[in-house]
Amino acid sequence: MSRDIKRGWEPPYITPHRHDNNKFGRRASRDNCCQRIDGIDVDYLMERYGSPLFIASERRLRENVRRVRTAFERHYQPVVHGWSYKTNYTSAVCSILAQEGSWAEVVSAFEYEKARALGVPGERIIFNGPCKKRPILERAIAERARLHVDHLDELELIERIARERGEVVPVTLRLNFNTGYTDPWSRFGFNLESGQAHSAATRIKRSPNLHLTGLHSHIGTFILETRAFAEQVRLMCGFMKAVEADGGCLIDTIDIGGGLPSRNALQGIYLPPEQAVPAVEEFAAAICAALEEGLTDRDLPRPTLIIESGRAVVDDAISLATTVVGTKRLPDGRPAAVLDAGINAMLTALWYHHPVKLTKPKEGDREDTVLYGPMCMNIDVMRHSVQLPPLNAGDTLVFNPVGAYNNTQWLQFIEYRPAIVLVHADGDHSVIREAEVLADMNRHDRLPPHLQSLTP
């Protein structure tokens, strides 16, 4: 006699059959684990300091900045590296780079004050940015910081302060122009093609309280074309010769800003980073060759070349470790996992396919997997597509590189911001930023007396 057996029902889904190849036909790497960072077990750090967790490598940070500086000094001298505070202004990171000889490149009163509080002298601060109010300008002038002028109102304010102090203040003129290789950053500085830059330079040279000593421009971010920087330098050198022609000024610094890429995977670029991103040595060679050519027939002291690289120095020096809190199957058949870190901690996931690895090997065929964060927002996607073996709650993953902008642009939204741990060059480690707790969130709140009781 037959007997009906009731079974649980689940909606049908399609599981596509895939070969273990990427779109370029090469077998995917089986090296998908990051168990240790500079010799310290990642899971141990997460158990001790919580998940998610940022983990910084002091060794890598020092190696990276030395490599950038050496790449340029091999072709040109003198060279100054200005550490871009906005890229990552964690105090320990800034202090490590200051120890390595980097100046501080800041773009706000907050960043300027932070650099000074860390012990960076004013004369080793490069002050960029479009919003410099009078109090911080007065301090920067008194402390001999390098002022990069962004607009005419700022120029007038600096001149007024200098006149009141009875001083001659050296200034650097920020330029914008079209290299033909990147979208012009025309909201910053004075435009070259329209004549704004020449007019501003003339005004500075005529002022008894200002002295034009430097030129600066920043042509974009994550630039993959070395010729863009070469053209930038060519245009800046042409302008330099034009403003020096009447003997009214001497340019002693050429600051080419930042924009050097890291070995990361920018969304919309399908080549792997090792093929899409030129090495820093290639950028340095192109930039310095253009500078040497631009200085031909200029019988004056060589200007100092300033580079404001941030991303290429810090990005791969910091990782984000995170834990799977749940898994699910999407309607299209793909597996998905929910992580305890989202775009609140790693905002750059909106623009980059950050490489991600498990902390331990796992059995099972890789599948096209979606990684979500914990936010109650549909845009909270850490990876829209990544090949991973089947995941389970409790599995731990590491994203790297994530050091650029995530510890400055991260959001206090829904979840607490996690701790940052530094693995020291000697193999020890320490917390360099504590994880947030409720007291941190409530510290600036103020309750009027009539709201201090929940009873009407």
C-alpha positions as CSV (number, residue, x, y, z in Angstrom):
1,M,0.0,0.0,0.0
2,S,1.5,3.3,-1.1
3,R,1.9,6.1,1.4
4,D,2.3,9.8,0.5
5,I,5.3,11.4,2.0
6,K,5.1,15.2,2.6
7,R,8.2,17.0,1.7
8,G,9.3,20.6,2.2
9,W,9.0,22.7,-1.0
10,E,11.5,25.1,-2.2
11,P,11.3,27.3,-5.3
12,P,13.2,26.0,-8.3
13,Y,16.4,27.7,-9.3
14,I,18.9,27.3,-12.1
15,T,22.5,26.4,-11.3
16,P,24.6,27.1,-14.4
17,H,27.5,24.8,-15.2
18,R,30.8,26.7,-15.3
19,H,34.3,25.8,-16.1
20,D,36.9,26.9,-13.6
21,N,38.2,29.6,-16.0
22,N,38.0,33.3,-16.0
23,K,37.0,35.3,-19.1
24,F,40.6,35.2,-20.4
25,G,40.6,31.5,-20.5
26,R,43.2,30.9,-17.8
27,R,42.5,28.5,-14.9
28,A,41.6,30.4,-11.8
29,S,44.2,30.4,-9.0
30,R,43.7,28.0,-6.1
31,D,45.6,30.3,-3.9
32,N,42.5,31.9,-2.4
33,C,43.6,32.0,1.3
34,C,45.0,34.8,3.5
35,Q,45.7,33.0,6.7
36,R,48.4,35.4,8.1
37,I,49.4,39.0,7.7
38,D,53.1,39.6,8.3
39,G,53.2,36.3,10.3
40,I,50.2,36.9,12.6
41,D,47.2,34.7,12.2
42,V,44.2,36.7,11.0
43,D,41.6,34.6,12.9
44,Y,43.5,35.1,16.1
45,L,43.4,38.9,15.6
46,M,39.6,38.7,14.9
47,E,39.0,36.6,18.0
48,R,40.9,39.1,20.1
49,Y,39.8,42.4,18.7
50,G,36.4,41.6,17.0
51,S,35.0,41.3,13.6
52,P,35.1,43.1,11.3
53,L,38.7,44.3,11.7
54,F,41.1,46.4,9.8
55,I,44.7,45.1,9.8
56,A,47.6,47.4,8.8
57,S,51.1,46.3,7.9
58,E,53.8,48.7,9.0
59,R,56.4,46.7,7.0
60,R,54.4,47.1,3.8
61,L,53.7,50.8,4.4
62,R,57.4,51.6,4.8
63,E,58.4,49.5,1.8
64,N,55.8,51.2,-0.4
65,V,56.8,54.7,0.4
66,R,60.5,53.9,0.0
67,R,59.7,52.3,-3.4
68,V,57.8,55.4,-4.6
69,R,60.5,57.8,-3.5
70,T,63.3,55.7,-5.0
71,A,61.5,55.3,-8.3
72,F,61.5,59.1,-8.7
73,E,64.9,59.8,-7.2
74,R,66.5,57.3,-9.7
75,H,65.6,59.8,-12.5
76,Y,65.4,63.2,-10.9
77,Q,66.5,65.1,-7.8
78,P,65.4,66.8,-5.5
79,V,62.1,64.9,-4.8
80,V,59.7,65.4,-1.9
81,H,56.9,63.0,-1.1
82,G,53.9,64.6,0.4
83,W,51.7,62.1,2.3
84,S,48.0,62.7,1.3
85,Y,46.2,62.8,4.7
86,K,42.8,62.5,3.1
87,T,43.8,59.0,1.8
88,N,44.2,57.7,5.3
89,Y,44.7,60.0,8.3
90,T,45.0,57.4,11.0
91,S,47.6,58.8,13.4
92,A,49.9,55.8,13.3
93,V,49.9,55.7,9.5
94,C,50.7,59.4,9.3
95,S,53.4,59.0,11.9
96,I,55.1,56.1,10.1
97,L,55.2,58.1,6.9
98,A,56.6,61.2,8.7
99,Q,59.3,59.0,10.1
100,E,60.1,57.9,6.5
101,G,60.6,61.6,5.5
102,S,57.3,62.3,3.9
103,W,55.8,65.8,4.3
104,A,52.1,66.2,5.1
105,E,49.7,67.1,2.3
106,V,46.5,68.4,3.8
107,V,43.3,69.9,2.4
108,S,41.4,71.3,5.5
109,A,41.9,72.9,8.8
110,F,41.2,69.6,10.5
111,E,44.0,67.8,8.6
112,Y,46.4,70.7,9.1
113,E,45.8,70.7,12.9
114,K,46.2,66.9,13.0
115,A,49.5,67.1,11.2
116,R,50.8,69.8,13.6
117,A,49.5,67.8,16.6
118,L,51.5,64.8,15.4
119,G,54.6,66.9,15.3
120,V,54.9,67.8,11.6
121,P,56.5,71.3,11.4
122,G,54.6,73.9,9.4
123,E,57.3,74.2,6.8
124,R,56.8,70.5,5.9
125,I,53.1,70.9,5.4
126,I,51.6,71.3,1.9
127,F,48.3,73.1,2.3
128,N,45.9,72.3,-0.5
129,G,42.1,72.5,-0.8
130,P,39.4,75.0,-1.8
131,C,38.2,75.9,1.8
132,K,40.8,77.6,3.9
133,K,39.2,80.1,6.3
134,R,41.0,83.0,7.8
135,P,41.9,81.5,11.2
136,I,43.7,78.5,9.7
137,L,45.3,80.6,7.0
138,E,46.7,82.9,9.7
139,R,48.2,80.0,11.5
140,A,49.6,78.4,8.4
141,I,51.2,81.7,7.3
142,A,52.7,82.1,10.8
143,E,54.1,78.5,10.7
144,R,55.5,78.8,7.2
145,A,53.4,76.1,5.6
146,R,53.3,75.9,1.8
147,L,50.1,77.5,0.6
148,H,48.6,76.3,-2.6
149,V,46.1,78.9,-3.8
150,D,42.8,77.5,-5.2
151,H,40.8,80.6,-6.2
152,L,40.8,84.3,-6.4
153,D,39.0,85.0,-3.1
154,E,41.5,82.9,-1.3
155,L,44.4,84.7,-3.0
156,E,42.9,88.1,-1.9
157,L,42.5,86.8,1.7
158,I,46.1,85.6,1.8
159,E,47.3,88.9,0.5
160,R,45.2,90.8,3.1
161,I,46.7,88.7,5.9
162,A,50.2,89.2,4.6
163,R,49.7,92.9,4.4
164,E,48.4,93.1,7.9
165,R,51.4,91.1,9.1
166,G,53.8,93.3,7.1
167,E,55.2,90.2,5.4
168,V,55.9,88.7,2.0
169,V,54.1,85.3,1.8
170,P,55.3,82.7,-0.7
171,V,52.5,81.0,-2.5
172,T,52.0,78.1,-5.0
173,L,49.5,78.5,-7.8
174,R,47.2,75.6,-8.4
175,L,46.5,75.0,-12.1
176,N,43.9,73.0,-14.1
177,F,44.1,72.1,-17.7
178,N,43.2,69.5,-20.3
179,T,45.9,66.9,-20.8
180,G,43.8,65.0,-23.4
181,Y,44.1,61.8,-21.4
182,T,41.9,62.4,-18.4
183,D,38.8,64.4,-17.6
184,P,40.0,67.9,-16.5
185,W,39.6,68.6,-12.8
186,S,38.5,72.1,-13.7
187,R,36.8,72.9,-10.3
188,F,40.2,73.3,-8.6
189,G,42.7,76.0,-9.2
190,F,43.1,78.4,-12.1
191,N,42.5,77.4,-15.7
192,L,45.4,77.4,-18.1
193,E,43.6,77.5,-21.4
194,S,41.3,80.4,-20.6
195,G,44.1,82.6,-19.3
196,Q,42.9,82.6,-15.7
197,A,46.3,81.1,-14.5
198,H,48.3,83.8,-16.3
199,S,46.1,86.5,-14.8
200,A,46.5,85.1,-11.3
201,A,50.3,84.8,-11.7
202,T,50.5,88.4,-12.9
203,R,48.5,89.6,-9.9
204,I,50.8,87.7,-7.5
205,K,53.9,89.1,-9.1
206,R,52.6,92.6,-8.8
207,S,51.7,92.3,-5.2
208,P,54.3,93.6,-2.6
209,N,53.1,91.0,-0.1
210,L,53.0,87.9,-2.2
211,H,55.8,85.9,-3.9
212,L,55.0,83.2,-6.5
213,T,57.4,80.3,-5.8
214,G,55.5,77.1,-6.9
215,L,53.1,75.5,-9.3
216,H,50.7,72.7,-8.5
217,S,48.2,70.6,-10.4
218,H,46.3,67.4,-9.8
219,I,44.9,65.8,-12.9
220,G,42.8,63.0,-11.4
221,T,42.7,59.8,-9.4
222,F,43.7,56.2,-10.3
223,I,45.3,57.2,-13.5
224,L,46.4,54.3,-15.7
225,E,48.1,56.2,-18.5
226,T,51.7,57.3,-18.0
227,R,51.4,59.8,-20.9
228,A,48.8,61.8,-18.9
229,F,51.4,62.7,-16.3
230,A,54.0,63.4,-18.9
231,E,51.7,65.8,-20.7
232,Q,50.8,67.4,-17.3
233,V,54.5,68.1,-16.6
234,R,55.0,69.4,-20.1
235,L,52.2,71.9,-19.7
236,M,53.4,73.0,-16.2
237,C,56.9,73.5,-17.5
238,G,55.7,75.6,-20.3
239,F,53.7,77.8,-17.9
240,M,56.7,78.0,-15.6
241,K,58.9,79.4,-18.3
242,A,56.2,81.9,-19.3
243,V,55.8,83.3,-15.8
244,E,59.5,83.4,-15.2
245,A,60.3,85.2,-18.5
246,D,60.1,88.7,-17.1
247,G,62.3,87.9,-14.0
248,G,59.4,88.6,-11.7
249,C,59.5,85.2,-10.0
250,L,61.4,82.0,-9.6
251,I,59.6,78.7,-9.4
252,D,61.3,76.4,-6.9
253,T,58.7,73.6,-6.7
254,I,56.6,71.7,-9.2
255,D,53.9,69.7,-7.5
256,I,52.2,67.1,-9.7
257,G,49.7,66.1,-7.1
258,G,48.6,62.5,-6.7
259,G,46.6,60.0,-8.8
260,L,49.1,57.1,-9.0
261,P,47.0,53.9,-8.9
262,S,47.4,50.9,-6.7
263,R,47.2,47.3,-7.7
264,N,43.5,47.2,-7.3
265,A,40.6,46.2,-9.6
266,L,38.7,49.3,-10.8
267,Q,35.1,48.4,-11.8
268,G,34.7,48.5,-15.6
269,I,38.3,47.4,-16.2
270,Y,38.4,43.7,-17.1
271,L,42.1,43.1,-17.1
272,P,43.6,41.9,-13.8
273,P,45.4,44.6,-11.8
274,E,48.8,43.2,-12.7
275,Q,48.1,43.8,-16.3
276,A,46.0,47.0,-16.2
277,V,48.1,49.0,-13.7
278,P,51.6,50.1,-14.7
279,A,54.3,49.8,-12.0
280,V,55.2,53.0,-10.2
281,E,58.6,52.9,-11.8
282,E,57.0,53.3,-15.2
283,F,55.1,56.4,-14.0
284,A,58.3,57.8,-12.5
285,A,60.3,57.3,-15.7
286,A,57.7,59.1,-17.8
287,I,57.2,62.0,-15.4
288,C,60.9,62.6,-14.8
289,A,61.8,62.4,-18.5
290,A,59.1,65.0,-19.3
291,L,60.4,67.2,-16.5
292,E,64.0,67.0,-17.7
293,E,62.9,67.9,-21.2
294,G,60.8,70.8,-19.8
295,L,63.8,72.2,-18.0
296,T,65.9,72.3,-21.2
297,D,67.3,75.8,-21.8
298,R,66.3,77.0,-18.3
299,D,69.5,78.3,-16.7
300,L,68.1,78.4,-13.1
301,P,68.2,76.1,-10.1
302,R,66.3,72.9,-10.6
303,P,62.8,73.0,-9.0
304,T,61.9,70.4,-6.4
305,L,59.5,67.8,-7.7
306,I,56.7,67.2,-5.2
307,I,54.5,64.1,-5.5
308,E,51.4,63.6,-3.3
309,S,50.9,59.9,-3.7
310,G,48.5,58.4,-1.3
311,R,46.7,55.3,-2.8
312,A,49.9,53.7,-4.2
313,V,51.5,54.0,-0.7
314,V,48.8,52.8,1.6
315,D,46.2,50.7,-0.3
316,D,47.8,47.3,-0.1
317,A,49.2,48.0,3.4
318,I,45.8,47.6,5.0
319,S,43.3,44.7,4.9
320,L,39.7,44.3,6.1
321,A,38.9,41.0,7.8
322,T,35.2,40.1,8.0
323,T,32.9,37.2,9.0
324,V,30.1,35.5,7.2
325,V,26.9,35.8,9.3
326,G,24.5,34.2,6.9
327,T,24.1,32.6,3.4
328,K,21.3,32.4,0.9
329,R,20.5,31.4,-2.7
330,L,19.4,34.2,-5.0
331,P,16.5,33.8,-7.5
332,D,19.0,33.5,-10.4
333,G,20.6,30.5,-8.6
334,R,23.7,32.2,-7.4
335,P,24.9,31.8,-3.9
336,A,25.2,34.9,-1.7
337,A,26.6,35.6,1.7
338,V,25.9,38.3,4.3
339,L,29.1,39.7,5.9
340,D,29.5,41.8,9.1
341,A,31.3,44.5,7.1
342,G,29.7,46.5,4.4
343,I,30.1,49.8,2.6
344,N,29.9,51.5,5.9
345,A,33.4,50.2,6.5
346,M,34.6,49.8,2.9
347,L,32.9,52.6,0.9
348,T,35.3,52.0,-2.0
349,A,33.4,48.8,-2.8
350,L,31.2,51.1,-4.8
351,W,34.0,51.7,-7.3
352,Y,36.4,48.7,-7.0
353,H,36.3,44.9,-7.2
354,H,38.4,44.5,-4.1
355,P,40.2,41.1,-4.2
356,V,39.0,38.8,-1.4
357,K,40.3,35.6,0.1
358,L,39.3,33.1,2.7
359,T,41.4,32.8,5.8
360,K,41.3,29.0,5.6
361,P,41.1,26.6,2.7
362,K,37.7,25.2,1.9
363,E,36.5,22.3,-0.1
364,G,34.0,22.6,-2.9
365,D,33.8,24.0,-6.4
366,R,34.0,27.7,-6.8
367,E,30.8,29.5,-7.7
368,D,29.9,32.9,-8.9
369,T,29.0,34.4,-5.4
370,V,27.6,37.7,-4.3
371,L,28.9,39.2,-1.0
372,Y,26.6,41.6,0.8
373,G,27.2,43.8,3.8
374,P,25.0,44.2,6.9
375,M,23.4,47.5,6.0
376,C,19.7,47.7,5.4
377,M,20.4,49.2,1.9
378,N,20.2,47.5,-1.4
379,I,23.5,49.1,-2.5
380,D,25.4,47.5,0.3
381,V,27.3,45.1,-1.9
382,M,30.9,44.2,-1.2
383,R,31.4,42.1,-4.3
384,H,28.8,41.7,-7.1
385,S,30.5,38.7,-8.4
386,V,33.5,36.7,-7.1
387,Q,34.4,33.0,-7.5
388,L,34.4,31.3,-4.1
389,P,33.8,27.9,-2.7
390,P,30.5,27.3,-0.8
391,L,30.4,29.6,2.2
392,N,28.9,29.0,5.7
393,A,28.2,31.2,8.6
394,G,31.3,31.7,10.6
395,D,33.7,31.6,7.6
396,T,36.2,34.5,7.6
397,L,37.4,36.5,4.6
398,V,40.0,39.2,4.0
399,F,39.7,42.0,1.5
400,N,42.9,43.6,0.3
401,P,43.9,46.2,-0.8
402,V,41.6,48.5,1.2
403,G,43.9,51.1,2.8
404,A,43.0,54.1,0.6
405,Y,40.1,56.3,1.7
406,N,38.2,53.6,3.6
407,N,39.4,54.8,7.0
408,T,38.6,58.4,6.1
409,Q,35.4,58.0,4.2
410,W,33.8,55.2,6.3
411,L,30.4,55.9,7.7
412,Q,28.9,55.8,11.2
413,F,25.7,54.3,9.8
414,I,23.7,51.5,11.4
415,E,26.8,49.6,12.6
416,Y,29.8,50.7,14.8
417,R,33.0,51.3,13.0
418,P,35.6,48.6,13.7
419,A,39.0,48.7,15.2
420,I,42.3,49.0,13.3
421,V,45.2,46.9,14.4
422,L,48.8,47.6,13.3
423,V,51.2,44.7,12.8
424,H,54.6,46.2,13.7
425,A,57.7,45.8,11.6
426,D,59.2,43.6,14.4
427,G,56.2,41.2,14.4
428,D,54.4,42.6,17.4
429,H,51.0,44.3,17.0
430,S,48.8,46.9,18.7
431,V,45.5,48.6,18.3
432,I,45.9,52.0,16.6
433,R,42.2,52.8,16.6
434,E,39.7,51.3,19.0
435,A,36.4,49.9,17.8
436,E,33.5,52.3,18.5
437,V,31.0,51.7,21.3
438,L,27.7,53.3,22.2
439,A,29.4,55.9,24.4
440,D,31.3,57.1,21.4
441,M,28.1,57.6,19.4
442,N,26.3,59.4,22.2
443,R,29.2,61.5,23.3
444,H,28.1,64.6,21.3
445,D,24.4,64.2,21.8
446,R,22.7,66.6,24.1
447,L,19.2,66.0,25.6
448,P,17.1,69.0,26.7
449,P,15.7,68.6,30.2
450,H,12.2,67.9,29.0
451,L,13.4,64.9,27.0
452,Q,15.5,63.2,29.7
453,S,12.6,61.2,30.9
454,L,10.6,59.0,28.6
455,T,7.5,59.5,30.7
456,P,5.2,62.3,29.2
